Every structure is written in C-alpha cells, then in structure tokens.
C-alpha cells in the first residue's frame, strides 16, 4: 500500500464532510453566498462612512445622525444625496452644519398644515 485512501474511504470522508457542512449551515442559517454578501455589505457601508467623514464636518455629521434617528428614510435619502454630490465632484471643501441645514430644507417634502378648529 502506498498510504493513499481507497475509494471506499474517500466516499466515507466525503459523506462525513457533507454532514458536517450541513450541520454548520443549519446552526448558522447562512451559507457561503450569504456570508460573502454580508461581507460585501459591510465593506460598502464602511466606504460610505469614510466618504461621509471626508465630505462632512463634525457638526454636519451630527445633524445627519440626528435626522437618521428620527426619520430613517429621510436620513438615508439625504445621505444618498450627499454621496451623489461627492461622487460627481460638486462638493467644494466640506459641507458644514449651515450647508447641511440648507440641504435638509431643500430635500424635505412640503409639510402639510393641519388647522384644527374647535366649535
């Protein structure tokens, strides 16, 4: 014998490995594709945060975070707008808090006024 496993031994090892992989997947609930997608999402999020840090002052970032906490959809919309401006090269310097206020006012949908009259 040359020390190589036989076909029967190889088949048994394959079956054991498949069972082990299935048990691991069952416990985690994620396959290799999902793990790769999660890693890619995390990398994109890190790039987005780095770009925002580069183009926003501390005050503007705090204001954006406050908006995201109170209105997540609107905060994401503002964030996407800032990233689009940055990618197109239309941001000169950094966006400070005053510029962020203007941007928020421009992007904010018209608020409806409700007049409640009591009789």
Secondary structure, 3 states (H helix, E strand, C coil): CCCCCCHHHHHHHHHHHHHHHHHHHHHHCCCHHHHHHHHHHHHHHHHHHHHHHHHECHHHHHHHHHHHHHCHHHHHHHHHHHHHHHHHCCCCCCECHHHHHHHHHHHCCCCCCCCCCCC
